[in-house]
Amino acid sequence: MPIPQAKAVLTDIGTEEFAHWEIIGTLIYKLTEGATPEQLRRAGLGDHYAQHDHALYPHDAAGVPWTAAYIQATGDPIADLHENMAAEQKARTTYEHLINLTDDPGVIATLAFLREREIVHFQRFGETLMLVKEYMNKKHIF
Amino acid sequence: MYSKDMVNLLKEIMAIDFVVYELALFLDTHPNDRRALEDHNNFSRRSRELRSIFEKKYGPLVLDSESEFPYQYINNPWPWEIRY
C-alpha cells in the first residue's frame, strides 16, 4: 500500500479479523462443550465429529475446509482495496444468514456485533480507497 | 477458580479496549481529527490503569506482562473458558 493511512488500516483490520476468528472459535467451543456424539449428530454435526471430534476446525457450511487459496492479493492497491470491501460485504451477508438460522439470543448478539464490525471495516476501506486514489492522481505531477 | 469481580473487571477492560480499537481504526484514515485523538488517548490511559489493577490482583493478561514465580501466565481461565 502506497500511503501510511492504508498501511495502518490494512494492518489493524487484519489484526481485528484474527480476533474475530477467536470470537467465532470461542462461540463454537462454548456451544459444543460437553455435547455427546449423539447430541452432535442430532445437531447436524455428526460429520464434523467423525473427523474432528470437538476440535475447532475451520470449514464452510458445506464442510469445505478453509484454505489460503481464498486470499486474494494482486499487488494493485485499487484492486486489492475493492477485494477487501467485497470481502466485508460478503462477511456481513453471511452473518445475516447465520442470524436467520438461530434463535439463541447469545449467538445472535455475538453475530450482530461481528456483522457491525464488517460494516465499520467497509467504511474504513472505502475511505482508504479514496485516499489512495487521491494520492495516485497527485503522483502524476512531477 | 475465578471470581465475579474478576469477570466484571475483565469485561470493563474489554469494553474500554474496544473503544480504543474503534478509535484507532478511525484515526488511521482521520489522523488530523483532534477530538478523536483525545478520546483515543484518554481511553488508552484508562485501559492501562485498569489492566495494571487487574494484573496486580489476578495475574498476567498477556504474555509480555510481568509475572511472579512460578510463571503465572499459563494459569486458568483462558478466554474461551470464562463463563460470563
Interface residues (C-beta under 8 A of the other chain):
Chain A: P4 Q5 A8 V9 D12 I13 E16 E22 G25 T26 Y29 K30 V120 H121 R124 E127 T128 L131
Chain B: Y21 E22 A24 L25 F26 D28 T29 H30 P31 P79 W80
